[in-house]
Amino acid sequence: MKASVQGFQDKQAGSGALFEDIYLLEGKRTPFGKYTGSLSTVSPTDLGILASRAAIEASGVSAGDIDQTIVANIGQASTDSFFLPRHIALYSGAPLESTAFLTQRICGSGIELLGQAAEQIALGKANLVLGCGTDTMSRFPLVSYTARQGFQLGRPEFADVLWEALNDTAAVPMGCTADNLAKEYALTREDVDAFAMRSQQRYASAQAADFFQQEIVPVEAKGLLEMADYKPRKYRLNSREAISADEHPRLATMEQLAKLPCVFTKEGPTTAGSASGIVDGAAALLVASGDYVRANGLKPLGKIRGFASSGVRPDIMGIGPVPSIRLLLTQMGLGHGDIDRFEINEAFSAQCLAVAKALDLDQDKLNINGGAIAIGHPLGATGVRLALTCLKTLQRDNKQLGIASACIGGGQGIAMVVEAC
C-alpha cells in the first residue's frame, strides 16, 4: 500500500480529504501553564522546540529524516516570530535543506497542520513531517498599529491583542457565541456549570492515574537550547521550579461555580468557570508515510483516516464541529456509533454541550479525561493536543476510532478521524 489522498468538496457542508497509509508516530507536549504563570516568560518558539525535541525522541526517529516542518502559532509573542517555523525546525534537528512553514486556522490550526502534513506525504512531497502547535498567550502584546504615522500629543493608540482577539469584529465576541448557542439549544446555567465541573473532575481523575504524564515533557526552570551552527537560545521560567504538570486545572463545586458572574452577556450563562482557560504551551506530533514506518520498523500511535472543515455563522461559531464531523463521517461511510472516543475542544461549556446535543453524542465517549475548561486552550497547540490525547485514550481503552474536533473563531469547524494501531 502507498500513501494516498482523496479530496472531497460539498458546497453546502465543507471540504476535506481521506487518507490511506498515513501514520501518527508519537507526540509530546509541554505542560500548559496558567495565564502569567510559569511558562509566561518563555517564547512560543522555545516552547515549540521543547515539545518537538521530545516528540522526536519519543518517536525513535532521526531528526535528520524530517522532510518538512509545519507549525501553528496564532499570536506573535516574541520579536523573532517571523522566523518561528524555521527556528523550531532547525533547533529540533531538522536538516538545513528541509523546509518549514506556518499554518493558521485559529483554534483549529493544530488539526489543520496534521491534515496538511498528511497531504504533503500523500502527494509525495515528504515521508516524515514534524507538526507543532505553540502559543504563549500570556505574551500576546500591547500594540500600536498607528505609531509610525504619528499621534496627537498625549494620545498614543494601543490595543491589547489578547483581549481584542476574543472579539470577532464581523459579529460578536467569542463568549457571546456560546451564550447564543445556550439560548438556541435551551441550555441552562446549571447545565453549563455541571459540564464545567465534570471537565475538572474528569481531568483530576485522569491526572491521578498518571494519564497525562505520558504526553507531557517537563520544562526546567531555565535552559539553553543549542544546535550546531546556530546561536544558542536561552529561556527562563516565571518561577524557580521546573514545571511538570498543567497549571490551570482547579476543582470547583456547583455552589462555587454558581457564584461566578456572567462574563459576556447579562443573561449568560457563560462565566469564567465555564470557559476554556487562557494558557501557554506547545504540542508536537510526527506524521509519516507507511513506507517510512515499515522501512524503519516503527510502531506508530495510529493512522490519520481523514479530516474536514466547514463554515458556520460567526455568531454561533461554536457549533462548527457539527457540520465538519457529519461531513467527514458521511464521506467515510461511518456513523456516530462507529466512533469510540470524541475529543472536542471545550472552548466554552455551552458550546461543547450544544455540539453534543446537536449530534446526539454519548457523553460517556466525550472528553472522558476532561477538556480545555480544565486543561486550557493555547490556540495553536490545542488541535495537536486533541489528536494526541485521543490516540492515547484509544490505546489505553483498547478502542479503535476517535475524532478530534474544534470550533473556530469567525465561524468554522474542523474534525479529524484517527485510528489507533
C-alpha positions as CSV (number, residue, x, y, z in Angstrom):
1,M,0.0,0.0,0.0
2,K,1.2,3.5,-0.8
3,A,0.2,6.7,0.9
4,S,-2.7,8.4,-0.9
5,V,-5.2,11.1,-0.6
6,Q,-8.7,11.7,-2.0
7,G,-10.1,15.2,-1.7
8,F,-13.8,16.0,-1.5
9,Q,-16.0,19.1,-1.5
10,D,-19.6,19.7,-0.7
11,K,-20.6,23.4,-1.3
12,Q,-23.2,23.2,1.4
13,A,-21.1,21.3,4.0
14,G,-17.4,22.0,3.5
15,S,-14.4,20.1,2.2
16,G,-11.7,17.7,3.3
17,A,-9.6,14.7,2.4
18,L,-9.5,11.0,3.1
19,F,-6.1,9.2,3.5
20,E,-4.6,5.8,3.2
21,D,-1.3,4.7,4.8
22,I,-0.6,7.9,6.8
23,Y,0.6,7.5,10.4
24,L,1.0,9.5,13.5
25,L,4.1,8.1,15.2
26,E,4.3,9.7,18.6
27,G,3.8,13.1,20.2
28,K,4.6,15.2,23.3
29,R,3.5,18.4,24.8
30,T,4.7,20.8,27.4
31,P,2.6,21.3,30.5
32,F,0.1,24.0,29.8
33,G,0.9,27.0,32.1
34,K,-1.7,29.2,33.5
35,Y,-2.1,32.8,32.4
36,T,1.0,34.8,33.6
37,G,2.2,31.6,35.2
38,S,5.4,29.5,34.9
39,L,5.6,29.5,31.1
40,S,4.6,33.1,30.6
41,T,8.2,34.2,30.1
42,V,9.1,31.6,27.5
43,S,8.6,32.4,23.8
44,P,6.4,30.2,21.7
45,T,9.4,29.3,19.6
46,D,11.2,27.9,22.6
47,L,8.1,26.0,23.8
48,G,7.8,24.6,20.3
49,I,11.4,23.4,20.3
50,L,11.0,21.7,23.6
51,A,7.8,19.9,22.6
52,S,9.3,19.0,19.2
53,R,12.5,17.6,20.5
54,A,10.6,15.5,23.0
55,A,8.3,14.2,20.3
56,I,11.2,13.2,18.0
57,E,12.9,11.4,20.9
58,A,9.7,9.5,21.8
59,S,9.1,8.6,18.2
60,G,12.5,6.9,17.9
61,V,13.2,8.6,14.5
62,S,16.2,10.6,13.4
63,A,15.5,14.3,13.2
64,G,17.7,14.2,10.1
65,D,14.9,12.4,8.3
66,I,12.4,15.2,8.7
67,D,11.4,16.5,5.2
68,Q,9.1,19.3,6.3
69,T,8.0,21.1,9.4
70,I,4.5,22.6,9.7
71,V,3.8,24.9,12.7
72,A,0.7,26.6,14.0
73,N,1.1,29.8,16.0
74,I,-1.7,32.3,16.4
75,G,-0.3,35.2,18.5
76,Q,3.1,36.6,17.6
77,A,4.6,36.7,21.1
78,S,8.4,37.3,20.6
79,T,10.4,39.6,18.4
80,D,11.7,36.7,16.2
81,S,8.2,35.4,15.5
82,F,8.7,35.9,11.7
83,F,11.2,33.0,11.9
84,L,9.2,30.8,14.2
85,P,8.5,27.8,12.0
86,R,12.1,27.7,10.6
87,H,13.7,28.1,14.0
88,I,11.6,25.3,15.5
89,A,12.7,23.1,12.6
90,L,16.4,23.9,12.8
91,Y,16.7,23.8,16.6
92,S,14.8,20.5,16.6
93,G,17.4,19.0,14.4
94,A,15.6,19.0,11.0
95,P,18.1,19.2,8.1
96,L,19.2,22.5,6.7
97,E,17.7,21.5,3.3
98,S,14.2,20.7,4.8
99,T,11.5,23.3,4.7
100,A,9.2,24.9,7.2
101,F,6.0,26.9,7.1
102,L,3.2,28.3,9.3
103,T,-0.5,27.5,9.1
104,Q,-3.3,29.4,10.7
105,R,-6.9,28.3,11.2
106,I,-7.1,29.9,14.7
107,C,-8.4,27.3,17.2
108,G,-8.4,24.5,14.5
109,S,-4.8,25.2,13.4
110,G,-3.4,22.1,15.2
111,I,-5.7,19.8,13.4
112,E,-5.2,21.7,10.2
113,L,-1.4,21.2,10.3
114,L,-1.8,17.5,10.8
115,G,-4.1,17.3,7.8
116,Q,-1.7,19.4,5.7
117,A,1.2,17.1,6.8
118,A,-0.8,14.1,5.6
119,E,-1.5,15.8,2.3
120,Q,2.2,16.6,1.8
121,I,3.1,13.0,2.4
122,A,0.3,11.6,0.1
123,L,1.4,13.9,-2.7
124,G,4.9,12.5,-2.4
125,K,6.4,15.8,-1.1
126,A,7.6,14.2,2.2
127,N,7.9,10.9,4.1
128,L,8.3,12.4,7.5
129,V,6.8,15.7,8.8
130,L,7.2,17.4,12.1
131,G,4.0,19.1,13.2
132,C,4.0,21.5,16.1
133,G,1.5,23.9,17.6
134,T,2.6,26.6,20.0
135,D,1.3,29.7,21.8
136,T,2.4,31.8,24.7
137,M,-0.9,33.6,25.2
138,S,0.4,35.5,28.3
139,R,2.9,37.2,26.0
140,F,0.3,38.4,23.4
141,P,1.4,42.1,23.2
142,L,0.0,45.5,23.6
143,V,0.4,47.1,20.2
144,S,0.2,50.4,18.5
145,Y,-0.7,50.0,14.8
146,T,-0.6,53.7,14.1
147,A,2.5,54.9,15.9
148,R,4.6,55.1,12.8
149,Q,2.1,57.5,11.3
150,G,2.2,59.7,14.4
151,F,-0.3,60.5,17.0
152,Q,-1.6,63.6,18.9
153,L,0.3,64.7,21.9
154,G,-0.8,62.5,24.8
155,R,-3.0,60.3,22.7
156,P,-1.0,57.2,21.7
157,E,-3.2,54.4,20.5
158,F,-2.6,51.0,22.0
159,A,-4.6,47.8,21.9
160,D,-4.5,44.6,24.0
161,V,-4.1,41.9,21.3
162,L,-5.1,39.1,23.7
163,W,-8.4,40.8,24.6
164,E,-9.2,42.1,21.1
165,A,-8.5,38.6,19.7
166,L,-11.5,37.3,21.6
167,N,-13.8,39.7,19.6
168,D,-14.9,38.8,16.1
169,T,-15.4,42.3,14.6
170,A,-17.7,40.8,12.0
171,A,-20.1,39.5,14.6
172,V,-19.8,39.3,18.4
173,P,-17.2,38.4,21.0
174,M,-16.4,34.7,21.3
175,G,-18.1,34.3,24.6
176,C,-21.3,35.7,23.2
177,T,-21.4,33.0,20.6
178,A,-21.5,30.4,23.4
179,D,-24.4,32.3,25.1
180,N,-26.2,32.4,21.7
181,L,-25.9,28.6,21.5
182,A,-27.1,28.2,25.0
183,K,-30.3,30.0,24.0
184,E,-30.7,28.1,20.8
185,Y,-30.2,24.7,22.5
186,A,-32.1,25.6,25.7
187,L,-29.1,25.1,27.9
188,T,-29.4,26.4,31.5
189,R,-26.8,27.9,33.8
190,E,-27.0,24.7,35.8
191,D,-26.3,22.6,32.6
192,V,-23.2,24.5,31.7
193,D,-21.8,24.7,35.3
194,A,-22.3,20.9,35.6
195,F,-20.4,20.3,32.4
196,A,-17.6,22.6,33.6
197,M,-17.4,20.8,37.0
198,R,-17.4,17.4,35.2
199,S,-14.5,18.5,32.9
200,Q,-12.5,19.4,36.0
201,Q,-13.4,16.2,37.8
202,R,-12.6,14.0,34.8
203,Y,-9.2,15.7,34.4
204,A,-8.4,15.2,38.1
205,S,-9.2,11.5,37.8
206,A,-7.0,11.1,34.7
207,Q,-4.2,13.1,36.3
208,A,-4.4,10.9,39.5
209,A,-4.0,7.9,37.2
210,D,-0.9,9.5,35.6
211,F,-2.6,9.6,32.2
212,F,-1.3,13.0,31.1
213,Q,2.2,12.3,32.2
214,Q,2.7,10.0,29.2
215,E,2.2,13.0,26.9
216,I,3.9,15.8,28.9
217,V,7.6,16.7,28.8
218,P,8.7,18.6,31.9
219,V,10.2,22.1,31.4
220,E,13.2,23.0,33.5
221,A,13.3,26.3,35.4
222,K,15.9,27.6,32.9
223,G,17.6,26.2,29.9
224,L,19.9,26.6,26.9
225,L,18.7,25.3,23.6
226,E,21.7,24.7,21.4
227,M,22.2,23.3,17.9
228,A,25.4,23.3,15.9
229,D,26.0,26.3,13.6
230,Y,23.2,28.4,15.2
231,K,23.3,30.8,18.1
232,P,22.1,29.2,21.4
233,R,18.7,30.2,22.7
234,K,18.1,30.8,26.4
235,Y,14.8,30.7,28.3
236,R,13.8,31.1,31.9
237,L,10.5,30.3,33.6
238,N,8.5,32.7,35.6
239,S,9.2,30.5,38.6
240,R,12.2,29.0,40.4
241,E,11.0,25.4,39.9
242,A,10.6,23.2,36.9
243,I,7.0,22.6,35.6
244,S,5.9,19.1,35.0
245,A,2.1,19.3,35.2
246,D,-0.7,21.5,33.9
247,E,-1.2,24.6,36.0
248,H,-4.8,25.7,35.1
249,P,-6.9,22.8,36.4
250,R,-8.9,23.7,39.5
251,L,-11.7,21.6,41.1
252,A,-14.8,23.5,41.9
253,T,-18.2,22.7,43.3
254,M,-21.5,23.6,41.8
255,E,-22.0,26.1,44.6
256,Q,-18.7,27.8,43.8
257,L,-19.5,27.9,40.1
258,A,-22.9,29.3,40.7
259,K,-21.4,32.4,42.5
260,L,-19.4,33.5,39.4
261,P,-20.9,36.3,37.4
262,C,-21.7,36.0,33.8
263,V,-18.9,37.5,31.6
264,F,-20.2,38.2,28.1
265,T,-23.9,38.9,28.3
266,K,-26.2,39.8,31.1
267,E,-28.3,36.7,30.7
268,G,-25.3,34.4,30.4
269,P,-24.9,31.6,31.1
270,T,-21.1,31.7,30.4
271,T,-18.8,32.5,33.3
272,A,-15.0,32.3,33.8
273,G,-15.7,28.9,35.3
274,S,-17.4,27.5,32.2
275,A,-14.9,28.9,29.6
276,S,-11.6,27.4,28.4
277,G,-8.5,28.6,30.2
278,I,-6.1,31.1,28.7
279,V,-2.8,29.2,28.9
280,D,0.7,28.9,27.4
281,G,2.0,25.7,25.8
282,A,3.1,23.7,22.8
283,A,2.4,20.2,21.4
284,A,4.1,18.3,18.6
285,L,3.4,15.1,16.6
286,L,5.4,13.2,13.9
287,V,3.5,12.3,10.8
288,A,4.9,9.6,8.5
289,S,4.2,7.6,5.4
290,G,3.6,3.9,5.7
291,D,6.7,3.3,3.6
292,Y,8.8,5.2,6.2
293,V,7.1,3.3,9.1
294,R,7.8,-0.1,7.6
295,A,11.3,0.7,6.4
296,N,12.3,1.8,10.0
297,G,10.4,-0.9,11.9
298,L,8.3,1.7,13.8
299,K,5.3,1.1,16.0
300,P,3.1,4.2,15.5
301,L,0.3,5.5,17.7
302,G,-2.2,5.4,14.9
303,K,-3.4,6.5,11.4
304,I,-4.9,9.7,10.1
305,R,-8.0,8.5,8.2
306,G,-9.4,11.8,7.1
307,F,-10.2,15.4,8.0
308,A,-12.8,18.0,7.1
309,S,-13.6,21.7,7.7
310,S,-16.9,23.6,7.4
311,G,-18.2,27.1,7.6
312,V,-20.9,28.3,10.0
313,R,-22.5,31.5,11.1
314,P,-19.9,33.7,13.0
315,D,-22.4,34.5,15.8
316,I,-22.7,30.7,16.6
317,M,-19.2,29.7,15.7
318,G,-19.1,27.1,18.5
319,I,-21.4,24.8,16.5
320,G,-18.6,24.4,13.9
321,P,-17.7,20.8,14.8
322,V,-21.2,19.6,13.9
323,P,-21.1,20.0,10.1
324,S,-17.5,19.1,9.9
325,I,-18.0,15.8,11.9
326,R,-21.2,15.0,9.9
327,L,-19.4,15.6,6.6
328,L,-16.4,13.6,7.4
329,L,-18.4,10.6,8.7
330,T,-20.6,10.7,5.6
331,Q,-17.6,10.6,3.3
332,M,-16.1,7.7,5.3
333,G,-19.4,5.8,5.4
334,L,-19.4,5.8,9.2
335,G,-21.9,6.8,11.8
336,H,-21.5,8.3,15.3
337,G,-21.9,4.9,16.8
338,D,-18.7,3.8,15.0
339,I,-16.6,6.3,16.9
340,D,-15.3,5.1,20.2
341,R,-13.9,8.4,21.6
342,F,-14.6,12.1,20.9
343,E,-12.1,14.9,21.8
344,I,-14.0,18.1,21.1
345,N,-12.4,21.3,22.2
346,E,-14.2,22.9,25.1
347,A,-14.0,26.5,24.1
348,F,-17.0,27.0,26.4
349,S,-19.3,24.6,28.2
350,A,-22.3,25.9,26.4
351,Q,-20.6,25.5,23.0
352,C,-19.4,21.9,23.7
353,L,-22.8,20.9,25.1
354,A,-24.6,22.4,22.1
355,V,-22.4,20.3,19.8
356,A,-23.1,17.2,21.8
357,K,-26.8,17.9,21.8
358,A,-26.9,18.6,18.0
359,L,-25.0,15.3,17.3
360,D,-26.8,13.3,20.0
361,L,-23.4,12.2,21.3
362,D,-23.0,9.7,24.1
363,Q,-21.2,11.9,26.7
364,D,-19.5,8.8,28.1
365,K,-17.4,8.9,24.9
366,L,-16.8,12.7,25.0
367,N,-13.7,14.2,26.6
368,I,-13.5,11.5,29.1
369,N,-10.3,12.8,30.5
370,G,-11.6,16.4,30.8
371,G,-11.0,19.1,28.3
372,A,-10.0,22.7,27.8
373,I,-12.1,24.1,30.6
374,A,-9.7,22.2,32.9
375,I,-6.5,22.0,30.8
376,G,-6.7,25.3,29.0
377,H,-6.7,26.2,25.3
378,P,-3.4,27.5,23.9
379,L,-4.8,28.4,20.5
380,G,-2.2,27.0,18.1
381,A,-1.4,23.9,20.2
382,T,-4.9,22.7,21.1
383,G,-5.6,20.7,17.9
384,V,-2.4,18.7,18.2
385,R,-3.1,18.1,21.9
386,L,-6.6,16.8,21.0
387,A,-5.3,14.3,18.4
388,L,-2.5,13.2,20.8
389,T,-4.9,12.7,23.7
390,C,-7.5,11.0,21.5
391,L,-4.9,8.4,20.4
392,K,-3.5,7.9,23.8
393,T,-7.1,7.4,25.1
394,L,-7.9,4.9,22.4
395,Q,-4.8,2.9,23.2
396,R,-5.5,2.9,26.9
397,D,-9.1,1.8,26.5
398,N,-8.3,-0.7,23.7
399,K,-10.6,1.1,21.3
400,Q,-10.2,1.8,17.6
401,L,-11.6,5.0,16.2
402,G,-11.6,8.6,17.5
403,I,-12.5,12.1,16.4
404,A,-10.6,15.2,17.3
405,S,-12.6,18.4,16.6
406,A,-12.7,22.1,17.3
407,C,-14.8,25.1,16.7
408,I,-13.0,28.1,15.1
409,G,-13.4,31.8,15.8
410,G,-15.0,33.6,12.8
411,G,-17.4,30.7,12.1
412,Q,-15.7,27.4,11.1
413,G,-15.3,23.9,12.4
414,I,-12.7,21.2,11.8
415,A,-12.7,17.4,12.5
416,M,-10.2,14.6,12.1
417,V,-10.8,10.8,12.4
418,V,-7.8,8.9,13.8
419,E,-7.4,5.1,14.2
420,A,-5.3,3.5,16.9
421,C,-2.7,1.0,15.8
